[in-house]
Amino acid sequence: MNHKKIMPNKMQKKSTCHSSFILVYILLLNLPRIILSNIVVAGSANLDTFLPIHRLPQPGENLTLLPHRFPITDVPGGKGCNQAIACRKLSFQKCSFVGRIGCDEGGDMIQRVLVEHQVNVDHLKRSLGLPTGRGYVFLEQDTGKVSAIVSGGSNLYGWGDFQEMAGEEVDLLLQQLLLLDDVTSADERVGVSGTKHCLLLQREVPEFVNQKLAECAKKKSNIIVLQDIGGEDRNISREMLTLCDYIMPNLTELQRLVRSLDTDNEYNHNDNLTLQQQKQQPLDPTNQSLIIEFAKKLQQYGANNVLVTMGEHGSLLVQSDGHVIFQQACNLDEDDTMRVVDETGAGDCFRAAFAVALSERTIEGDGDSDGTSEDEKVSIQECMKFASAAGALAVTKQGAVPSIPSRDEVYELLKKQKDDAFHRVHDIPRGGAGEDGDHEGGGEEFPYMFGSRLNSMKDRPELWPAPLHDVREWVKRQGTVRGLGCVDFNYPQHFTSWSSAEARLALEEVGLVAGAVCLRYPAKFARGAMNHPDQAMRREAIEMTKDAARTARELGCNEVVVWSAYDGYDYPFQVDYREKWQQLVEAFQECCDAFPDIKWSLEYKPTDENTRFFTVPSTGAALLLVKEIDRPNMGLTLDVGHMLMSGENPGQSISMVGDKLFGIQLNDGYTRLAAEDGMMFGSIHPTMALEIMYQLQKIHFSGHFYFDTFPQRSDPVKEAEYNIESAKRFYKAAKMMTNKGTIKQIMEEHDAIAAMNLVNEVLKM
């Protein structure tokens, strides 16, 4: 919305002032959240000189500028100035700048450009005898990459008066800039307890300036302190880290900070050799596990939330609770008007936009959140997305201030992004495609998400361009499966080399989500997990099961599937059957009560090479167990191969379980004694596959479809895609069977011939 200033004539002046007062009063009553949420930026202001070059000089080397190119001089810049103007252009809020300029023409130019952009300059002071800061920017013409040398001038040496200010005076300064008397009265005045303001700091001014402002802001619960690490290469104290709500380095600054902090402290003695070696090498923006590890090192020293910018590789936030949020970089249009020209102010623009979005998020009602809810994390992600778009646009024009986009331009770029949960990587369609396989809009929406066995991604490694040695690479490979929507992880096997936060980040990168966490007790429980004869081992198994639930929460899913390869027996008289049964009942009751938000399910199996007879060997026995556990969040996961091994008809078993069916694992097999073939769904028993889909529809199954198959000699990606299309085909056929309206009569009359004719008709056999 454009606000035009209308100057009244003398006859209109009195009435206009009176009506303006009434208008302002109404706004204060009805729109208090917009009026009093403000941003203060404290930092540097420079005039920049741009030197267009082909490449940076080597030590001892002299270079000339590009042919027929000349220096571009006196371009307003400096991190503080850039961020203040960006905050003002990107928001409807008041923005104030605290800084120092010289009593020279450069200072006049800086003040003029700030005022032109409606930044409050009441605390932009002149420094007698000191020049305005200068920046000398080396601009690589082909890539837009920049390096700079800054002459601080008044930015570094003009703060003598501020250094002498008492804490009460700094308090008063913040109160004036944020229109506050104190926290309580401000909240009462606007009538909103969650309204937040932002203090944005950076490091091209003396550290005592940041320290004093942060200390005063920290006393007030409604000021968010954000520290941009860019600027002078200097250490930061633990105290300053704890004063800041957000520390915002780029990759180079992150590595430099950790290295400098480790030099002064004892934490480096606890680092493994790999981490010590990585501190001496540039951080790889694609190695997100290492970046997270570095961010967590900062948190060991007192940092709260660490937001790392990675240029074209996006941004990564490690929150104080350990949760990790990744935001991919915004894609620019491929036409020439949106190419990378100059990266000078991109980082400043990103950080300013994040501060704007963060303060407006609290305006919109998230201010009372404790920072742990999913809504909170989604809103933080939106802040990062807004910042990503602003930073991307800032590289398309030359000069830091001239390149700052408007709010409308940011929204326009965001509209063009394709980064929702199902269309982020290679535009690969996820679950929810049409039943006929047409994901371009044809066919009815398919109501279920698909998952597939993650371990199968190890098969046929020669078909994948990278080594398949770890779970991260398996997730990447599974992210290329057309139609796949989720990943089921095995616990603890899939979490030995990374954290659940890193796994969630990897899922976000490939546009997948977590479907469930599946218990796979390690071999130490060979004598039993929840059935182990030793009470201490049983307790360890139960606690491991609870840990799986915590992992599920961290991954963003609410399902834990328990299958134990070891809870059972091999010989007659080996165990007390009733005792083993009761141990399972009590263990599951404890888990269900401890995590009422988690859907717990038992995946039974009749026999296995590890255990000849399981304590729960059939669907009927499993249903009896669920009844005795007697908890609303306890159910079953049925595996087609396991039902075949038990001599069961899977359709009948699904019907028996009904609304206690929390999970289904689809596959096929030859039904040989004790054999689990893990074949492609519907490949051996198509009529059985059709009835499975019919019964799932009939009981209104509400989980996701998971393919527990073993491609081995087949391409696992293509095999998963076949399973997805096969499941859709059988699901559609089952729906056709219901819609024909004859199935009920056929069943009432037990008419086998009519039933088979109907099967042939819907399957077009």
N, C-alpha and C positions, 0 to 999 in steps of 0.2 A: 504494500500500500504506500503510495506517495503522499507525503505531507507537505502541502504548500503553505508558506507563511503569508498571510494576508494582512497588509498594513491598513488599519482603519483610518478614515479621514477624521478631522476634528469633531464633526457633528456626531460621528458614530462611536467615538472613542469611549465615552462614559458607559453607554449601554453595552458595548462590546466587552469591556472589562468586567461589567457586572455579570453578563451571560457566561463569559469565560470562567469566572469564579464558580458559578453554579455547575458548569460542565466538569471542571476539575473536581469539585466536591462529589459529584455523581460518580465520576471515574474512581475516586478514592474509595467510595463505598462499594462499588460493584466490581472493580477490576484491580484489587489491591495486589494481586500476585505479579502483574506486569509492572506496576508503578515502582515497587521498591526492591526488586531484585537487580543488583548491579554487579559490575565487574571492575576491579582495580588491577591495572597492570603497572608493575614497577620494573624499570629496566633502562636500556640504552636507547639512544637516538643518534644516528649517524647520517652523514651524507656519503653515498657510495660512488666510487668510480669503477666502471666496468672496463676490463681489458680483454677484448676478443682475441683468443689464441687458438692454435690448432691442438696443442697439448701443453701440459705443464713442463717447465724446464727441469732437467736433471741437475744435481748439485754441480756448481761451477760452470753451468751452461747459460749462455745468453740467447734469448729468442726475441724476434720482432713480432709485432702484431700481425694479424692476417692482412693480406694485401688489400689496399683501398679501404681499410677499416680503421676507425679512430676511437680513442677512449670516449666513453659515455660518462659524463661527469655530473656531480651534484644530484644524484638520484636519492630521494629520501629513503632511509632504511634504518638498520639497527634493530635488534630483536625486540626490544620493548616497544619502539615506535610501530614496527610491523604488526605486532600482536595487538596493540591498542586499536589501531585502525581496523584490523581484521575483526576484532570483537565488535566494534561499532557497526561495520558494514554487514555483519552476519546476524545481527540481533536487533531487537527493538528496545534493548535495555540501555541504561546509562553506562558509559565506560569512562573511567578516569585514568589519567596517566601520571605516574610519579617518576620524574626523571630530572636530568641535569643537561643543560646546553650552554654553549659559550656566548659571550657578549659580542657576537660577530654576525656576519651575513649568513653563515651556515645555520646559526641558531634561529635567525629570523625565518629562514626557509622551513626549518623543522616545525617551528611553532605554527607557521601559516598552514602547512599541510595537515597538521593535527586538528586545528580549528576548522578547516574546510571540511573535514570528515566528522565534525561534531563530537570530537573527543574533548572531555573536560581537562583543561590544562592549568587549573588553579594551583597545582603542586608541581608544575614544570618550572624549575628554578634556573636562573642565569648564574654562571660561575665567572666571577671577575678574574681576568688574567689567564683563563684557560680556553683553549679552542673547543669548538664542537667536535665530537667524535667523527672519525673518518674510516671508511671501509674501502679496501682495494680488492676487487673481486676479479679473479682469473676465470673467464668464461670460455669453456671448450665449445666451440661453435657447433661441431657435428653432433655432440651428445647432449648439450645443455648442462652438463655437470659443472659444478663450480667449486673453487677453493678460494679462501679469502684471508687477508691479513687485516687486522683491525687496529687502528690507533685510537686508544680509549679516550684521550683528552678529558673533557669534563665528565664523561661517563664514569671514569675510574677515580678521578682526583677532585671532583667537585662536590663531594658529600660531607665536607667538614661540619657544616651546620647540623646535618642529620645525625652524625655520629655523636654530637653533644646533646641531642634531644633525650629527655627522660622518657621512660616507658609510658608515663601518663600522657605525654605529648603525642607519642606515636599512636596511642589509643584514640586520642581525640582526632587525629588526622584520619584514621580509618572510619571513625564514626561519622565524620563530616562527609567523606567521600561516598560512604554507603548509606547516607541519610539515616543513621542510627543514633539513638541515645545510648542504649544498651540492648542486650539480647532480648530481655523480657519485654521491655516497653515496645521495642520494634515489632515483636511478634504480636503483642496485644493490639498495636496500632493497625496492622494489616489483617489481623484476625486469622492468621495462618501460621501454625507452629512449624510447618515443614519448609517455609521459604528459605532458600539458601542464596548466598552471594559467593563470588569467586575472587580470590587473590592470586594473580598469575605472576610468577617470578621467573627470572632467568639469570645467567651468570656473566653478563658483560658489565656488571656493576659490582662494587665491593661486597664481600660476603656479609659484612655486618649490616648492610642495608636489608638483605633478605632475612637475616636472622631476627632483626628487630621487628620487622613487619610480620614474620611468621609467628613469633612469640606472642604478639598482641592478638593476631587473628585466632590463634589456638585457644585463647581464653574465651572466645565466643563460639558457641556451638553451631552457629548458622553461617560460618564462613569456611568455604572449602579452599585449601591451600594447594596450589599446583606449582611444582618446581620444574621448569625446563632446564635440563642439564647443559644445554648448548651455551657456548661462550668461552670464557677463560679456562684453560686447562689447569685446574687446581683441585685439591682434595675437598671433600665434603665431610663434615663432622657427623657422628652418630646422632647428636642432638638435633641437627638440622634435618636429618633423614626422618626422625620421629615426628618432627613438627609438621611435615608435609603430608597431606592426604594422598597426593599423587606425585611420584617421581617420573619424569618423562625424558629418558635418554634415547638417542639413536644407537645403533649397534656399536659404533666406535666409542661413543661416550659411556655406554654400559660396560664395555670391556675395560676402559680406562678407569672407571670408578671402582670396579671390583678389584682391579690390580692395585690401585692406590690404597684402598682400604685394607687389603690383605697384607700389604707391606708394613702397615702400622699395627696390625693385630695378629692374634694367634690362630685365627680360623684357618689360615692357609696350611697349617700343619696337618689338618684333618682331611684335606683334599686328596682325592685319588690322583694317580700319576697322569691319567688322561686329562683331567681338568687342569692340572698345573701346566701341562703342555699347551692346552688350548688357550690359556691366558696370554701366551706369547705369540699367538697367531691370530690374524683377523677372523672375526666371527663370520661364519657362513650363514647367510640369511635363510637358507633352506634347512639348516640343522636346528629345528625348533626345540628339540629336546635340550640341546646345549644352551640355547638362549634362555629357556625357562630356568635351567640350572643356575645361570648367571644372575637372573632376576631374583631367584630365591636366595642367592648369596647376599644380595643387597638387603633382602628382608631379614636375614640373620643379623645384619648390622643395624636394623631398626626401621627400614623402609616399610611403608604400608602397602599401597598399591603401586605397582611398577608397570608403566605403559611404555613399551618399546616400539619405536617406529623403524620400519625396515624398507623404506622406499617402495619400489615397485613390487616388493614381496609382501606388502601389507603392514599390519600392526598387530601387536600381541600384548595383552594385558594379563599380568599375574596379580590377582586380587589378594587382599590380605588374608582371606580365608583359604587360599591355595587354589581357588578356581581359576582356570585359564580361559580367556576369550580371545579368539583369533578373528581378525577382520581383514579380508582380502583387499588389495588396492583396487580403487575404482578404475575401470577401463575408459580410456578416452576414445572419442570417435576417431576413425582411421583417416579422415580427410585432413588436409594440410593445415586447416585452421586450428586443429586441436593437438598438434604435435608438440613434443617437448622442446622448449626454447631456452628456458633458464630455470634452474632449480633453486635459485637463491633463497626465496622466501617460503618454499613449500613446507618446511618443517615448522616455521613460525605460524603459518596459516593453519596447519593441522592442529597445533596445540591451542591456538586461539579458538578455533571452531569447536574443539572438544570442550573447552571451558564454557563456551556459549551453550552448547547442547546440554552439558551437565547441569548448568544453572537453570535452564529452561525445563529440564526433566523434573527438577524439584518444584518448579513453579506449577507443573501439571499434576502434582500430587504424589510424587514418589519420595518426598523428603522424609517421611516417617519410617521408611523401610529400614530394616536392620542389615540390609546388604546381602542377605542369603537367599531370598526368594527367587523363583524363576523369573517372575515379572521384573524384578530389579535387574537381573542379569541381562534380560532382553533389552531393557531400556538403556543399559550401559552399552550394549552392542550397537544400539541405534546411535548413540553419541559417537562411537568410533566410526560408524558408517558415514555420518554427517561430516566428521573430520576428514575422513579419507577422501570424500568428494571435494571438499574445499582444498585440501593439499594437492590433489590431482590437477585441479583447474589452475592452481598457482604456478604451475610449470609452463603454462602455455603462452605467457607473455614475459617480456623482459623487465627486470626490476622488481624488487620485493613489494613495494607499495602499489605500483601500477598493476601488478598481477593479482592482487587480492580480489576474489570474485564476490559478486553480490549473493544474497540469500537465494534469490530466484534462480540464479545460475547454478547454484549448488543443488537445488531441488530438481532442476531440469536434468542435470547429469544423473542424479539418483534414479530418476524415472527410467533412464535408459539401461540401468544395471540389471543383470540377470543373476541374482545371487540368493534366491529363495532356497529353501531346504532341498528342493528336488531338481534344481536346474543350475548348479553351480560349476560343475566340472564337465567340460566338453559337451555341454547340453545333453548329457545322457539322461533319458527319461527314467524316472523312478517308479515306485509303486503307485497305483492309481490310474494307470493307462487304461484305455478302453478295453473291454472284454475281448474284442476281436484283435487286440494287439496293436491297434492304430492309436498311437500316442499323440497324433496331431489333432485330435479333437473328435475323431470318429468313434462310435460306440459309446456305451454307457460307462460311467466311471467305475473302475474296479474297486471294491470296497476294502480290500486288504493290502497291507504292505508285505513285501517279500524279503526274507532273509535266507542266507545260504551258508553252509558249513565253511567257516573261515579257514580251517586247516587244509581244506581241499585246494586252496590257492598255492600250496607248495608243489602241487603236481605239475608235470610238464614244464619245468623251469626254463627250458630252452625257448619257450614261447614268450617269455617276459624279458624286457631289456635289462633289468637290474637283478642283482643277487637276491634270492628269496630266503634270506637268513633270519629275518626277524618279523614280528607281528606287524610293525609299521608298514612294511612292504606288502604284506598280505592284504592289509586294509586298502592300500593304494590300488592293488590289482583288483580287489573286489569292487572298488569304486568305478571300474570300467564296465561292470555288468549292466547291460541295458535292462531296466525294469526293477533293479534291486533298490530297496529303500532302507534296510537296516542291517546291522551286524550283531550276532549273538557271540559274546565272548566267553571263553572258558576261564574259570577262576580256580586256582591262582595261576595256572600255566601261562596265560596270556598277559600277565602283569609282573613278570619277573624282571623285565628290562626297562619298563617305563611305568609311569603313574596313570591313574584313571583320568586325571586332568589332561595329560598328554594324549591319551587315547581319544578322549572327547575332541580334542583339537584336531587330531588326525581325521576323525570322522567328519568334522565340519569342513575340512579342506577338500574332501572328496564328495561332499553333499549327501552324506549318510547320517543316520542316527543309530543309537544303541537300541537293540530290540529286547535283549534279556542277558542276564549273567547266568552261566551254567556251571554248577559245581562239578569239579573233577578232582576228587581227593587224591593227593599224591601217594606214592607207593609206600610211604611210612605207615599208611593206614591199611596195609595188606591184610591184617587180621580183623579189620572192621573199622568203620568211621564212627557213626553214631551207635554202632553195635559193637565197638571194640571191647574186649574183656576187661581192659584196664580203665578205671574211672577217669584218670587224668587224661588219657588219650581220647576218651569220649568227649570230655570237656573241651579239649583242644579242637576236635572236629566241629563241635557246636559253635565255638567262637570263630572258627574259620568260615562256617556257614553264615554267621552274622556279618563277618567282614565282607562277604560277597554281597550282602544287602547294602552295606555302606558304599561299596563300589558301584552298585547299580544306581544308587541315588546320585553319586558323583557323575556318572555317565549320562544321567538324565532319563533313565528308564525305571520301571517299577516292577520288574519281573525277575525272580530268581528260580531257576529250574535245578532241582537236586537229583542227580543220578550218581549213585555210588557203585563203583566197580567191585566193592569189597564187602558190602553189608549182606551177608548170607552165610552159606555153609557148603561143605562138600560131601559129608558122610552122615549116615544115620547116627543118632545119639551124640552128635558133635556139639550141638547147642540146645539151649532151652528155648523152644520156638516162642512160647508166650512171653518170656522175658525179653527176647530180642524185639518182639513186636511192641511191647510196652515202652522199651527204650526209644524206639522211633516215635511213638505217639508223644511222649513227654518232650523229646528234643524238638519236634516240629511245633508243639504248643508254645514252647519257650521262644522259638524264633518268630512265630506269628505274633505273639504278644509284644515282643521287643520291637518289631517293625510292622505296625499295623497298616502302613501305607504301601507295603510291598506285597505283591501277589506271589505267594509261595506255591510251587507245584512239584510233585514227585513224578519223575520219569521212571516208570518201572521197566524191568527187563527180566525175562524168565531165567536166562542162563548166560554164561559168559566164560571165557577161558580162565578168568580170575576167580570166578565164583560159580560153582555148578548149579546151586539153587539160591536164588535171592530171597531175602526175607519177604519181599513183596513181588510175587512171580506172575501176576495176571491183573487184568483190568478189574475183575471182581474183587480181588484181594486189595487192590489199590483203593477202590471205592469204599471198602469197609474201613481201611485205615483213615481215609479222609473223614468218614463219619465219626470215628472215635476221637480224632483230633478236634473236631467240632469247632472250627474257627472259620469265619466268613472269608478270610484271605488265604485259605488253604484249598488247593485244587489239584488237578492232574495235568500232565503233559503226556500225550499219547504219541508214540512213534510207530509208524505203519510197519516197519520191519520187525519191531519187538512184538507187535500184535500178531504178525504172521508166525513168528517163532513160537508164540504161545498157542498156536492153533486156533486163533480167534478170527472172526470176521470183523475187520476194522469198522465197517459201517455200523454193525450192531454195538460194538464197544463205544463208539462215539455217541450213539443214541442213549446208551445206559448212563454215561457220565453226564450228559446234558450240560447244565449251566456251571458245573464244576470243571469243565474242560477249559483250562487256562491257556494251553499251548498245543499245537499240532506240528509234528515233524513228518514231512512227506517224503516218500521214497517208494521203492518197489523191490521185489525179490522173488526167488524161485521156490520159496517155502520148503527148503530142505531142513532136516533136523538140526537145530542149534546153529543154523547159518544165518548171518546177517549180510545180505548182498549189497545193500545201499545203491540199488539201481535207480535210473531216472524214473520220475514219477509217471505212472501209467504205462510204462514200457512193457511190462510183463502181464499185468492184470488190468486192462482198461476198464472192464465192467466194475471191478472193485474201486478203481479210482473215481468213476462216475458216482458210485454210491457214497463214497467218502464225501464228495462235494455236496451231494444231496443232503446227507445227514448234517453236515456242517451248517448248511443253510437252514435246515429245519430247527436246529437248536439255537440259532442266532449266535453262532460263534463270534467272539469279539476280540480275539487275539490277532497275531500275524502268522503268515504261512512261512514255515522254515523248512528248507530242503536239507535233510541229513543224508547226503549221498557221497559216494566215493568214486570220483571220476578216474583217478589213477592214470590210466593210459589215454584218457581223453583230455581235450582242452577244457580246463575247469571253468573258464569264463563262458565258453559256448555251451557247456553242459548246464550251467546255471541258467543261462538264457533260454535253453530248451525247456528246462523245468518250469520256468515262469510262464512261457507260452502254453505249455501243456496244462498247467494248473488253470489258466484262464479258459482254455478250450473246454476242459471238463466241467468247470464251474458254469460256463455259459450253457453247456448241454444239460446240466442238472436243473438249471433255471427254466430252460425250455420244457423239460419234463414236467415240472411243477405247473407251468403256465398252461399246458395242454389240458389239465383238469381231469385226466383219466386215471392218474396214478393211484388216487384214493380208492376208486372202485376196484382197480386191479388188485390192490393189497387186501381189500375186504373179501374178495373172492379167491384169494390165493392163486391167481391165474398166472402161472409161470410162463406160458407161451406168450400171453399178452405182454407180460413184463419184458421178455427178451425182444419182442418185436418193437416195443417202445424204446428199449436201449439201442437197438440197431438204427431206429429212426433218428434219434437225437444225436447219435454218434456218426450218422451217415455211413454206416458200415455196409 
